[in-house]
Amino acid sequence: MTHWILQVIYSQYFVTLPFPTKSWAGKTVIVTGASGGLGFEAARHFARLGAAKVIIAARSSSKSEAAKHDIEASTQCGADVVECWPLDLCSYDSVKAFAQRCHGLPRLDAMVENAGVSLTKFGTAEGDETTVTVNVISTFLLALLALPKMKETARQFNTRPTLSIVTSEVHQATRFPELASLAPGESIFDSLADESKARMSARYAVTKLLEVLAAREMVASKASRPDYPVTINLLNPGLCHSELAREMPVVSRIFNFVLWARPTEVGSRTLVSAAGMGRESHGQYLSDCDIAPVGVLVRSPAGKEMQVKVWKDLSQRLEGISPGILQNL
């Protein structure tokens, strides 16, 4: 834990993240959760860098439209560049409808799955605890439903699309307390949906750990062949000013987001960097715009066993929502 905290301090105070300069001319990019915060600033960068289409995916149409107009004013991009598509990760039907719309695009070069929630009160969406539904299940549901379009883009345009999942360094800060009470054969997601076992103070970090574990096993077991046409990576933006902590206690907000946090634009550079990385980042965890080691727990023998279990249980959830979805990998 001490080593992790020292890493955070060094990253927050002593690392300068590179300003994005790589051209995105002619390419189509989707950024989820882009009506504000990191996603919004990343969308602005993509538009500034010449993307032909930047799709803001968010729940609030009014906030999305405001973001679109702001980006157009600041980048002078054409009125047809930024589009606003509704996406509610609390609803599997919304995720499916969004993914279906993706298949109507001429191409899909990058999708940055940035949307997420950090909740302190237990609630449910689609039968699972809301943080788990949004940050894990719907995130991977959208990823797998969009992959066929990204593979098609790779074939048609001789390019290598990128699927980037925004996770967090806090995946290193949890021991996954609910795992200890898991009954033999019980799904991790069933356990996390049990309010009597829930430790909501650790829930956000647990979902970030689940993202890391699931993505690593997904790539290792299903997408590791050398000719796999899509880069799938995970990124840590660091601690940034964002809307994510709106339910955090006031004292925590002051400490974290005044004394520690990166400006939102600076943090967004990590999203743009990850989306522009190539094959070398496939299956990798990125921090400070570079490949970095995952947490100690993830690298441990217990973590490797947990990784297999998480992906198995998540796969079952995803197949129940969209039968045959694993074939998209």
N, C-alpha and C positions, 0 to 999 in steps of 0.2 A: 504493500500500500504506500509506504514512504517513497519508494522509487517512482511509483506512478504520480504521486503529488509533485515530486521534483520535476518530472517530465512536463507536467502541466504548467508549472511556474516558468520553466525555461521556454516552452512554446509560446506562452501568452506574452512574455515580457522581452524575449531576446530573439525571436524569429520574425523576419520580415517576409511576408508572403508576396510572391511575384505578381505584378499587375498583368492581367491577361492580355496577350497580344496576338495569339494565334487566330487566323482567319476562319470564320465559319460560313464563308460565302457559299450560297446555293444549298445549304443544309437546313434540315428541319429538326427542331429541338423541342421537347416537352419538359417543362419543369412543374412538378406538383407542389402545391402549397406556395404558389408564386404570387399571390395577391398582396403579400407583405413579407417583411423580413429577408432572410437569406435568399429564398427562392425568387423574390422580386428583384433583388439586386443582381442575382445571377442571370435572370431573364434580361435585365437591362444590358448586362455585358454581352450576352449572345446577340442581341439586336445591334449593339454598337459594333460588334465584330463582323457584321454583315450577313447573319443568318437569313435565309430566305423566308423562314417561318419559325416563329417562337410562340409556342402554345402555353398560355397560363392556365393551369389546372387548379381549380379551387372551388370551395363550397359557395362563397359569396359572389354573386354576379356583380353587385355594385362595387365591391372592393376590387374585383378583377378588372372591371372597366376603368376604374380610377387608376389602377396600375398601368393598364394599357396606354392611357392618355399621357401619363407621366413619362413612360418610356419613350413614346413617340416625340414628346416635347424635348426630352433631354438628349436623344440620339439622332433626331431628324430622320428616323427610318420611315418608310412608306406606311400608309394607313393599312395596307394589306399584310404587313409583316407579322404583327402581334395579334393573336386570336385568343379569345377567352372561352374555355370549355368548362362546363360544370363537372365537378368531381367531389363526391362525398364518400370518404373512406369508411364511414360508419354504415354504408349500405353496399352490399355485394351487387345488387342490381345496378347501382350507379357505377360501380367499377366495371362491370360487364358492358354497360352501355358506352362508357368512355373508351374501353378497349376496342369495341366494335367500330366506333368512329375512327379510331386510329388506323384501322385497316383500309379506310377510304383515302388516306393520305397518299400522295405520290411516293413519298419516302419518309423514313424515320431514322435519323442518324444518331440521335442521342435522347435518352430519357433520364432525367435526374429525379429520383424519387426522394423528395425533400419533405413532403408533408408528414406531420406527426403531431402527437399531443403528449403533454405531461400533466397527468391528473393526480390529485391527492385524495379524491373521494371515489369510492367504488361505484361503478355503474356498468351497465352492459349494452352492447350493440351486437346484433346478429347472434346472440346467445353466448358471446364471450365477453370478458371484461374489456371495456372500451379501449383502454390503452393498448391492449394486446390485439384487438381487432384492427385498429387503425395502423399501429406501428409495425405489426408483423404480418397478420393474415392478409389484410387487404393490400399491403405493400407487395407481398409476394404474389398474390392473385393477379394484380395488375402487371407485374413483371412478366409472369408466365403467359398471360394473355396477349401481351404486346410483342413477345419474342418472335412469333412468326413473321410479323411485319418487318422487324429489324433484320431477320434472316433474309427475307425477300429483298430488302434494300441492299444488303451485302452482295447478293447475287446480281441484281440488276445494274448496280452502279459501281461494282468492283471496289467497294469500300468496306470499312469495318466499324459498324455502329457500336455504341457504348451504352450500357445500362449501369447507372451509378445509383447506389443506395446510400443515403445519408444516415450514418450511424453516429456514434459518439465515443469519445475516450472514456466515458463513464461505464462502458461495458467492463472496464477493469475494476470498477469500484463496488461490485456486488458479488456475493457468494451464492446468489440465487436461493434465498431462504426457503421458498416453497418446494424446492426440489427434495429437501430432506424428508418431507412428509408424503412423498409420492408413494402410493401403494403399488405393489407389483403389477405390471401390465397397464397401469393407469396412464392416460394421456397427460402430457405436460399441460396441455391447454385446458383440459378438464380441471386439473388442479388449480390453475390460475384463475379459473372461472368460479371457484369456490370462495365466497366472500368471507367465510369463517377462517380461511387460511391466508387471506390476502394481507400483504404488508405493502400498503400503497406508497409509503415513503421510499421504498426501493423499487417500485414497479417500473418507472421509466428506465432506470439502469438495467433492469432485468430484460425489458423489451429490446434494448440496444444490444445486450448480450445475445439474445435470441436471434436478432438480425445477423450478427456476425457468425454465429454458429451455423445457422441455416444456410446462409449464402456460401460459406466455405464448403459445407458438405454437398450442397447443390452443384457447385462447380466440380468438386472432386469426384462425385459419383455419376454425374450426368453430362458435364460440359467440359471435360478435361482434355479431350482429344486435340492434337496439334492444329487441326484445320477447323476448329470450332469458330464460326464466323462472327460472333458477337463478343465483345469484351464486357465482362461483368465484374465490377469492382465495388468496394465499400469505402466510404470516406468519412473522416472526422473533421468537421469544420472548426473544432475548438470551441471555447466558451465565447459566445457572441451576443450582442444586443439583438433580441428577437422577441416575437410575440409568444414564444413557446412557454415561457415561465409565468404566464399571467395568473396561474393558480398557486404559484409558490408563495410561502410566507413572506411578508414584507421585509423582514430582516434579511432573509436569504437573497431576496432580489437586490437589496442595497449592496450586500457584500459581493455577490457574484457579478452583478451587472454594472456596478459602478467602479469597484476596485479592480475587477479582473477582466471584464469582457472586451473582446475585440469590437471595433465598429462593424456594423452589419455588412457594409460593402467589402471590408477586408476579409471577413469570414466567407463571403460569397465567392471569393477567388478560388477557394478550395473546391467548390462545386464545379466551376468552369474548368479548372485544371483536371479534375477527375474525368469529366466528360470528354476531354480532349486527349486523354492518355490512350495508348495503344495496347497491343498484345502483352507487353511486359507487365501490365497491371491486372491482367486477368486473374480473378480469384484472390486478389490482394486487398489488403487494408491500407488505406492511404491517410497520412496525417501531415500537415504542413506542406501540402502539395507534393508529397513524395511517398514512396512505398515505405511502410513502417511495420514493426512487429505488432502482432495482436497481444492482448493481455496474457499474463502468466497462466491464469486458469484455462484459457482457450488452448494454450500450447501444451498443457499438462496431459498425462494419460487420462485422467478423469474428464478433462475437457474434450478430448477426442471421443470418448464414449458418449458424453453428453451431446456432442455435435451430431452423431449418428442418430441418437434418440430424438433430438429436436427436429431434424429433417424428416425422419420417419413419421412423427406425429403431425408435423405441419403438412406433409404430403397427403396424409389421410384427410386432414381438414380440407385441403384444396380440392382433392378429388370429390369430396362430398358436395362442395360448392359448384364445381364445374367438372363433371366427369370427363376423363380423358386428358385433362390439362397437362399432366406430366409429359405427354407425348410432344408437347410444344418445345421441350428442351432438346 
